[in-house]
């Protein structure tokens, strides 16, 4: 159990960052930790913040068939367009149907491939918002897909959202610590967030992995210049 969970068990109002990069509310929902969910909501956790696959905490609770948690989150969650019957039972039934669809490996691979292609096409048209949505849907089939995380990170960068870009880049790097692309995206996100020293460190490692990457080299020197200023 993470330290933030332990802190909330001891003192729900202890000032822990309940909306940090780990998305504790989503984690508590998928693990069926009802009491932790209550503490997190009391401490100000955002119930409308999706996980890396675009699923809201209430959807994750429904996937676990934890009706008590769905009921707990329901009053605080905004309606999700994909869920036709916006009720506790409707959310649970929607989650069951989606789960059954994901059990068919061949269908999942085909859907993932289609969504990735659509996402790539949207990106080429500079429709970064739609591209990010399509990559998110594709990630539901395979949350650890490094390429998809890197693609979505780039979408966030193009949309000017450095924090989301950083989160996806870090997840991408966690799935493969030797991914030059993940380091590239992380470095670019850190520059956007004005964390220039960290950006230099990350990009230095990225260039060790891919010395011929001119774009990343240019980004490194940009970070160095900004750091000195």
Backbone as numpy.savetxt, mean C-alpha at the origin, in Angstrom:
# Nx Ny Nz CAx CAy CAz Cx Cy Cz
3.57 -9.75 17.72 2.73 -8.56 17.72 3.60 -7.32 17.72
3.27 -6.31 16.89 4.12 -5.13 16.77 4.09 -4.30 18.03
5.11 -3.45 18.18 5.24 -2.62 19.38 4.07 -1.66 19.53
3.53 -1.20 18.40 2.40 -0.27 18.47 1.16 -0.96 19.04
0.98 -2.26 18.72 -0.12 -3.02 19.28 0.06 -3.15 20.79
1.28 -3.46 21.22 1.56 -3.61 22.65 1.29 -2.31 23.38
1.72 -1.20 22.77 1.50 0.12 23.38 0.03 0.39 23.56
-0.77 0.07 22.55 -2.20 0.33 22.61 -2.91 -0.57 23.62
-2.41 -1.77 23.81 -2.99 -2.65 24.82 -2.79 -2.05 26.21
-1.58 -1.51 26.43 -1.27 -0.94 27.74 -1.97 0.39 27.95
-1.99 1.21 26.91 -2.58 2.55 27.02 -3.06 3.00 25.66
-4.39 2.92 25.39 -4.94 3.27 24.08 -4.67 4.72 23.66
-4.36 5.60 24.63 -4.17 7.00 24.32 -2.71 7.41 24.51
-1.81 6.47 24.30 -0.39 6.71 24.58 0.31 7.55 23.53
-0.38 7.90 22.46 0.21 8.77 21.45 0.97 8.05 20.35
0.76 6.75 20.21 1.42 5.99 19.14 0.91 6.46 17.78
1.74 6.34 16.75 1.35 6.75 15.40 0.50 5.65 14.77
-0.81 5.78 14.93 -1.72 4.71 14.47 -1.99 4.78 12.98
-1.51 5.84 12.32 -1.71 5.96 10.87 -0.38 5.97 10.14
0.60 5.25 10.71 1.93 5.17 10.11 1.97 4.23 8.93
3.16 3.98 8.46 3.37 3.22 7.23 2.87 1.78 7.32
2.81 1.21 8.54 2.41 -0.19 8.70 0.90 -0.41 8.60
0.10 0.68 8.61 -1.36 0.57 8.52 -1.88 -0.46 9.53
-1.72 -0.13 10.80 -2.05 -1.07 11.88 -3.52 -1.49 11.90
-4.40 -0.59 11.49 -5.83 -0.93 11.51 -6.11 -2.07 10.53
-5.52 -2.00 9.34 -5.69 -3.06 8.35 -5.10 -4.36 8.87
-3.94 -4.29 9.51 -3.29 -5.49 10.06 -4.13 -6.12 11.16
-4.69 -5.29 12.02 -5.53 -5.81 13.10 -6.79 -6.46 12.54
-7.32 -5.88 11.46 -8.54 -6.42 10.85 -8.30 -7.78 10.23
-7.19 -7.93 9.51 -6.91 -9.20 8.84 -6.55 -10.29 9.84
-6.08 -9.90 11.03 -5.71 -10.87 12.06 -6.84 -11.12 13.06
-7.97 -10.41 12.89 -9.12 -10.62 13.76 -8.90 -10.16 15.19
-8.12 -9.10 15.38 -7.80 -8.60 16.72 -8.83 -7.53 17.13
-9.96 -8.00 17.61 -11.10 -7.11 17.90 -10.75 -6.02 18.91
-10.12 -6.39 20.02 -9.81 -5.41 21.05 -8.81 -4.37 20.55
-7.85 -4.82 19.74 -6.89 -3.88 19.15 -7.59 -2.93 18.20
-8.54 -3.44 17.42 -9.32 -2.58 16.53 -10.01 -1.47 17.31
-10.60 -1.84 18.44 -11.28 -0.85 19.28 -10.30 0.21 19.76
-9.12 -0.24 20.22 -8.10 0.69 20.70 -7.62 1.62 19.58
-7.42 1.05 18.41 -6.93 1.84 17.28 -7.95 2.88 16.85
-9.21 2.51 16.80 -10.26 3.46 16.44 -10.35 4.57 17.48
-10.23 4.20 18.74 -10.27 5.18 19.82 -9.08 6.14 19.73
-7.96 5.61 19.26 -6.73 6.42 19.16 -6.67 7.24 17.88
-7.71 7.12 17.03 -7.77 7.96 15.83 -7.31 7.32 14.54
-7.24 5.98 14.50 -6.84 5.31 13.26 -7.89 5.55 12.18
-7.43 5.68 10.94 -8.32 5.98 9.82 -8.92 4.70 9.24
-10.23 4.47 9.39 -10.85 3.25 8.88 -11.05 3.24 7.37
-10.76 4.38 6.73 -10.92 4.47 5.28 -9.58 4.50 4.55
-8.55 4.01 5.22 -7.24 3.92 4.60 -7.01 2.49 4.12
-6.84 2.28 2.82 -6.70 0.91 2.30 -5.32 0.33 2.55
-5.24 -1.01 2.45 -3.93 -1.65 2.52 -3.27 -1.56 1.14
-2.12 -2.23 0.97 -1.39 -2.10 -0.28 -2.13 -2.67 -1.48
-3.17 -3.48 -1.22 -3.96 -4.07 -2.31 -5.26 -3.30 -2.53
-5.40 -2.17 -1.86 -6.59 -1.35 -2.04 -7.81 -1.81 -1.26
-7.62 -2.72 -0.29 -8.74 -3.23 0.50 -8.86 -2.45 1.79
-10.08 -2.03 2.12 -10.33 -1.31 3.36 -10.31 -2.29 4.55
-10.03 -1.79 5.76 -10.04 -2.66 6.94 -11.32 -3.48 7.08
-12.46 -2.88 6.74 -13.71 -3.61 6.87 -13.77 -4.79 5.89
-13.18 -4.65 4.71 -13.12 -5.76 3.74 -12.22 -6.87 4.26
-11.12 -6.50 4.91 -10.21 -7.49 5.47 -10.86 -8.25 6.61
-11.63 -7.53 7.43 -12.36 -8.19 8.51 -13.39 -9.16 7.94
-14.03 -8.75 6.84 -15.03 -9.61 6.19 -14.37 -10.85 5.59
-13.17 -10.70 5.05 -12.45 -11.85 4.49 -12.16 -12.88 5.56
-11.97 -12.41 6.79 -11.71 -13.33 7.92 -13.02 -13.85 8.51
-14.13 -13.43 7.92 -15.45 -13.83 8.42 -15.64 -13.45 9.89
-15.07 -12.30 10.28 -15.20 -11.81 11.65 -16.32 -10.77 11.68
-17.55 -11.26 11.86 -18.70 -10.37 11.77 -18.65 -9.27 12.82
-18.17 -9.61 14.03 -18.08 -8.61 15.10 -17.21 -7.43 14.68
-16.11 -7.72 13.99 -15.20 -6.66 13.55 -15.82 -5.84 12.42
-16.55 -6.51 11.53 -17.24 -5.80 10.45 -18.27 -4.84 11.05
-19.00 -5.31 12.04 -19.99 -4.47 12.71 -19.32 -3.29 13.42
-18.15 -3.54 13.98 -17.41 -2.49 14.68 -16.95 -1.39 13.72
-16.46 -1.80 12.55 -15.92 -0.84 11.58 -16.99 -0.17 10.72
-18.13 -0.81 10.61 -19.18 -0.36 9.67 -19.58 1.12 9.86
-19.86 1.59 11.09 -20.31 2.99 11.24 -19.25 4.02 10.86
-17.98 3.60 10.81 -16.89 4.54 10.55 -16.36 4.47 9.12
-16.89 3.53 8.33 -16.35 3.29 6.99 -17.26 3.89 5.92
-16.66 4.60 4.99 -17.42 5.16 3.86 -17.80 4.04 2.89
-18.96 4.13 2.26 -19.39 3.09 1.32 -18.35 2.83 0.23
-18.15 1.55 -0.09 -17.19 1.15 -1.12 -17.97 0.88 -2.40
-17.64 1.56 -3.49 -18.42 1.45 -4.74 -18.61 0.02 -5.23
-17.60 -0.84 -5.06 -17.68 -2.21 -5.57 -18.67 -3.08 -4.80
-19.04 -2.65 -3.59 -19.95 -3.44 -2.76 -21.38 -2.96 -3.00
-22.16 -3.76 -3.72 -23.52 -3.35 -4.11 -24.45 -3.21 -2.92
-24.38 -4.15 -1.99 -25.24 -4.15 -0.80 -24.44 -3.62 0.38
-24.56 -2.31 0.65 -23.76 -1.71 1.72 -24.44 -1.96 3.08
-24.20 -3.16 3.56 -24.68 -3.58 4.88 -23.64 -4.55 5.43
-23.72 -4.88 6.69 -22.76 -5.81 7.28 -22.76 -7.14 6.53
-23.94 -7.71 6.33 -24.03 -8.99 5.62 -23.62 -8.85 4.16
-23.97 -7.71 3.55 -23.60 -7.49 2.15 -22.09 -7.42 1.96
-21.41 -6.81 2.89 -19.94 -6.70 2.83 -19.31 -8.09 2.99
-19.83 -8.87 3.91 -19.30 -10.22 4.15 -19.52 -11.10 2.93
-20.71 -11.02 2.33 -21.01 -11.83 1.14 -20.12 -11.41 -0.04
-19.89 -10.12 -0.18 -19.01 -9.62 -1.24 -17.60 -10.16 -1.05
-17.12 -10.17 0.18 -15.77 -10.66 0.48 -15.66 -12.16 0.19
-16.69 -12.90 0.52 -16.69 -14.35 0.25 -16.61 -14.63 -1.24
-17.40 -13.88 -2.02 -17.42 -14.06 -3.47 -16.05 -13.74 -4.07
-15.46 -12.64 -3.61 -14.13 -12.25 -4.12 -13.08 -13.29 -3.76
-13.20 -13.84 -2.56 -12.26 -14.86 -2.11 -12.37 -16.12 -2.97
-13.59 -16.52 -3.32 -13.81 -17.69 -4.16 -13.21 -17.48 -5.56
-13.35 -16.26 -6.07 -12.81 -15.96 -7.40 -11.28 -16.05 -7.41
-10.66 -15.69 -6.29 -9.20 -15.71 -6.20 -8.64 -17.12 -6.02
-9.50 -18.09 -5.81 -9.05 -19.47 -5.63 -8.73 -20.14 -6.97
-9.23 -19.60 -8.05 -8.98 -20.15 -9.37 -7.68 -19.54 -9.91
-6.57 -20.27 -9.79 -5.25 -19.74 -10.14 -5.17 -19.25 -11.58
-5.72 -20.03 -12.51 -5.65 -19.65 -13.92 -6.40 -18.37 -14.17
-7.59 -18.25 -13.58 -8.39 -17.03 -13.75 -7.70 -15.83 -13.12
-7.05 -16.06 -11.98 -6.33 -14.99 -11.29 -5.18 -14.47 -12.14
-4.40 -15.40 -12.72 -3.27 -15.00 -13.55 -3.74 -14.20 -14.77
-4.84 -14.64 -15.35 -5.38 -13.96 -16.53 -5.86 -12.56 -16.16
-6.56 -12.46 -15.02 -7.08 -11.17 -14.58 -5.91 -10.23 -14.24
-4.92 -10.76 -13.58 -3.76 -9.95 -13.21 -3.05 -9.41 -14.46
-2.88 -10.28 -15.45 -2.23 -9.88 -16.69 -3.03 -8.80 -17.41
-4.36 -8.97 -17.45 -5.22 -8.00 -18.11 -5.15 -6.64 -17.41
-5.21 -6.67 -16.08 -5.18 -5.43 -15.31 -3.84 -4.71 -15.46
-2.77 -5.49 -15.48 -1.45 -4.89 -15.66 -1.36 -4.21 -17.03
-1.86 -4.89 -18.05 -1.82 -4.31 -19.40 -2.64 -3.02 -19.46
-3.82 -3.06 -18.85 -4.67 -1.87 -18.83 -4.00 -0.74 -18.06
-3.33 -1.12 -16.95 -2.61 -0.12 -16.16 -1.48 0.50 -16.96
-0.74 -0.34 -17.69 0.36 0.17 -18.52 -0.15 1.11 -19.61
-1.30 0.76 -20.18 -1.87 1.60 -21.23 -2.31 2.95 -20.67
-2.91 2.91 -19.48 -3.33 4.16 -18.83 -2.12 5.02 -18.49
-1.04 4.37 -18.05 0.18 5.11 -17.72 0.76 5.79 -18.96
0.76 5.07 -20.07 1.29 5.63 -21.32 0.49 6.86 -21.75
-0.79 6.88 -21.39 -1.65 8.03 -21.71 -1.55 9.12 -20.65
-0.66 8.92 -19.68 -0.46 9.84 -18.56 -1.70 9.95 -17.67
-2.52 8.91 -17.70 -3.68 8.83 -16.81 -3.24 8.07 -15.56
-2.46 8.75 -14.73 -1.80 8.10 -13.60 -2.78 7.65 -12.52
-3.86 8.39 -12.37 -4.86 8.02 -11.36 -5.49 6.67 -11.71
-5.94 6.53 -12.95 -6.56 5.27 -13.38 -5.54 4.14 -13.39
-4.31 4.45 -13.77 -3.26 3.43 -13.78 -3.02 2.90 -12.37
-3.00 3.80 -11.38 -2.79 3.36 -10.00 -3.92 2.48 -9.51
-5.14 2.79 -9.94 -6.30 1.97 -9.56 -6.19 0.57 -10.17
-5.78 0.50 -11.41 -5.65 -0.79 -12.10 -4.52 -1.62 -11.50
-3.39 -0.99 -11.19 -2.30 -1.72 -10.55 -2.71 -2.22 -9.16
-3.51 -1.42 -8.47 -4.00 -1.83 -7.14 -4.87 -3.08 -7.25
-5.74 -3.11 -8.24 -6.60 -4.28 -8.45 -5.76 -5.51 -8.79
-4.72 -5.30 -9.60 -3.85 -6.41 -9.97 -3.10 -6.94 -8.74
-2.76 -6.06 -7.82 -2.03 -6.47 -6.61 -2.87 -7.34 -5.69
-4.18 -7.27 -5.84 -5.03 -8.14 -5.01 -4.76 -9.61 -5.33
-4.41 -9.87 -6.57 -4.11 -11.25 -6.97 -2.74 -11.68 -6.47
-1.82 -10.73 -6.36 -0.46 -11.06 -5.90 0.12 -9.83 -5.20
-0.13 -9.68 -3.88 0.31 -8.50 -3.13 1.81 -8.28 -3.13
2.59 -9.32 -3.42 4.05 -9.19 -3.36 4.68 -8.94 -4.73
3.86 -8.69 -5.74 4.38 -8.47 -7.09 5.25 -7.21 -7.11
6.56 -7.42 -7.18 7.52 -6.31 -7.08 7.35 -5.29 -8.22
7.16 -5.78 -9.43 7.02 -4.89 -10.58 5.78 -4.02 -10.46
4.69 -4.61 -9.98 3.45 -3.87 -9.85 3.57 -2.78 -8.79
4.26 -3.10 -7.69 4.48 -2.11 -6.63 5.34 -0.95 -7.15
6.37 -1.29 -7.93 7.23 -0.25 -8.49 6.46 0.62 -9.48
5.59 -0.01 -10.28 4.77 0.75 -11.23 3.83 1.70 -10.50
3.21 1.20 -9.44 2.27 2.05 -8.71 3.01 3.17 -7.99
4.21 2.86 -7.47 5.02 3.89 -6.84 5.29 5.04 -7.82
5.59 4.68 -9.07 5.85 5.69 -10.09 4.59 6.52 -10.38
3.44 5.86 -10.33 2.17 6.60 -10.51 2.02 7.66 -9.42
2.28 7.25 -8.17 2.15 8.20 -7.05 3.13 9.36 -7.23
4.33 9.07 -7.71 5.31 10.13 -7.95 4.79 11.12 -8.99
4.23 10.58 -10.06 3.70 11.46 -11.11 2.51 12.28 -10.61
1.80 11.75 -9.62 0.65 12.45 -9.03 1.06 13.37 -7.89
2.35 13.37 -7.57 2.86 14.26 -6.53 2.64 13.78 -5.11
2.37 12.49 -4.94 2.15 11.94 -3.60 3.40 11.18 -3.16
4.34 11.89 -2.56 5.60 11.29 -2.17 5.47 10.22 -1.11
4.53 10.40 -0.17 4.39 9.44 0.91 3.92 8.08 0.41
2.90 8.07 -0.45 2.42 6.81 -1.02 3.48 6.16 -1.90
4.20 7.00 -2.64 5.27 6.47 -3.50 6.34 5.81 -2.65
6.65 6.42 -1.51 7.66 5.87 -0.61 7.20 4.54 -0.03
5.95 4.47 0.39 5.41 3.24 0.99 5.49 2.08 0.00
5.10 2.32 -1.24 5.15 1.25 -2.25 6.59 0.86 -2.57
7.48 1.85 -2.61 8.89 1.55 -2.90 9.51 0.70 -1.80
9.16 1.00 -0.56 9.70 0.23 0.57 9.16 -1.20 0.54
7.87 -1.36 0.23 7.30 -2.70 0.12 7.95 -3.47 -1.01
8.21 -2.77 -2.09 8.88 -3.38 -3.24 10.28 -3.85 -2.84
10.98 -3.03 -2.09 12.34 -3.36 -1.66 12.34 -4.51 -0.66
11.30 -4.59 0.16 11.20 -5.67 1.13 11.06 -7.02 0.43
10.38 -7.02 -0.72 10.19 -8.28 -1.45 11.46 -8.68 -2.21
12.35 -7.71 -2.45 13.64 -7.99 -3.09 14.61 -6.87 -2.75
15.45 -7.10 -1.75 16.35 -6.04 -1.26 17.38 -5.62 -2.30
17.56 -6.44 -3.35 18.53 -6.13 -4.40 17.88 -5.54 -5.65
16.69 -5.01 -5.49 15.99 -4.41 -6.62 16.47 -2.97 -6.81
17.17 -2.72 -7.91 17.63 -1.36 -8.22 16.44 -0.43 -8.45
15.40 -0.97 -9.08 14.21 -0.16 -9.38 13.55 0.32 -8.09
13.47 -0.56 -7.07 12.87 -0.18 -5.80 13.67 0.94 -5.14
15.00 0.84 -5.19 15.85 1.89 -4.63 15.67 3.21 -5.40
15.53 3.09 -6.70 15.31 4.27 -7.55 14.03 4.99 -7.13
12.94 4.23 -7.02 11.65 4.82 -6.66 11.70 5.41 -5.24
12.34 4.68 -4.33 12.44 5.17 -2.96 13.23 6.48 -2.90
14.33 6.53 -3.64 15.14 7.74 -3.68 14.38 8.93 -4.22
13.62 8.69 -5.29 12.84 9.77 -5.89 11.76 10.26 -4.93
11.13 9.32 -4.22 10.10 9.69 -3.24 10.70 10.49 -2.09
11.87 10.09 -1.63 12.53 10.80 -0.53 12.91 12.22 -0.94
13.32 12.40 -2.19 13.59 13.76 -2.68 12.32 14.59 -2.66
11.23 14.00 -3.11 9.96 14.71 -3.10 9.56 15.11 -1.69
9.91 14.26 -0.72 9.59 14.54 0.68 10.66 15.37 1.38
11.67 15.80 0.59 12.75 16.66 1.07 13.65 15.98 2.10
13.73 14.66 2.02 14.65 13.92 2.89 15.89 13.57 2.07
16.69 14.59 1.82 17.77 14.48 0.84 18.91 13.56 1.29
19.24 13.58 2.56 20.33 12.72 3.04 19.97 11.24 2.88
18.74 10.89 3.26 18.29 9.51 3.09 18.26 9.14 1.61
17.82 10.10 0.79 17.74 9.85 -0.65 19.12 9.51 -1.21
20.14 10.24 -0.76 21.51 9.98 -1.23 21.96 8.57 -0.85
21.64 8.15 0.37 22.02 6.81 0.84 21.35 5.73 0.01
20.04 5.90 -0.22 19.27 4.91 -0.97 19.74 4.84 -2.43
19.97 6.00 -3.03 20.38 6.04 -4.43 21.81 5.52 -4.61
22.64 5.72 -3.60 24.00 5.16 -3.66 23.93 3.64 -3.76
23.07 3.04 -2.95 22.89 1.59 -3.00 22.27 1.17 -4.34
21.33 1.96 -4.84 20.71 1.65 -6.12 21.72 1.65 -7.26
22.65 2.59 -7.21 23.67 2.68 -8.26 24.69 1.55 -8.15
24.88 1.04 -6.93 25.75 -0.14 -6.77 25.12 -1.34 -7.46
23.78 -1.39 -7.42 23.06 -2.51 -8.04 22.92 -2.32 -9.55
22.86 -1.08 -10.00 22.68 -0.79 -11.43 23.53 0.42 -11.81
24.86 0.20 -11.96 25.80 1.31 -12.21 25.55 2.05 -13.53
24.88 1.42 -14.48 24.68 2.04 -15.79 23.39 2.85 -15.88
22.68 2.98 -14.76 21.40 3.69 -14.77 21.65 5.21 -14.73
21.63 5.83 -15.89 21.91 7.26 -16.00 20.86 8.11 -15.28
19.61 7.68 -15.37 18.53 8.43 -14.73 18.72 8.47 -13.21
19.09 7.31 -12.64 19.29 7.25 -11.20 20.54 8.04 -10.80
21.56 8.01 -11.62 22.78 8.77 -11.36 22.47 10.28 -11.33
21.68 10.72 -12.27 21.27 12.12 -12.31 20.48 12.50 -11.06
19.62 11.58 -10.63 18.80 11.80 -9.45 19.69 11.90 -8.20
20.73 11.05 -8.15 21.66 11.07 -7.01 22.34 12.43 -6.89
22.83 12.96 -8.02 23.52 14.24 -7.96 22.56 15.39 -7.65
21.32 15.24 -8.07 20.29 16.22 -7.72 20.08 16.23 -6.20
20.01 15.02 -5.61 19.83 14.90 -4.16 21.04 15.48 -3.42
22.23 15.23 -3.94 23.46 15.75 -3.32 23.44 17.28 -3.32
23.04 17.86 -4.44 22.98 19.32 -4.55 21.96 19.91 -3.58
20.79 19.28 -3.50 19.75 19.76 -2.59 20.15 19.60 -1.13
20.86 18.54 -0.86 21.35 18.28 0.50 22.30 19.39 0.95
23.19 19.84 0.06 24.16 20.88 0.40 23.50 22.23 0.58
22.41 22.44 -0.16 21.69 23.72 -0.04 20.82 23.77 1.21
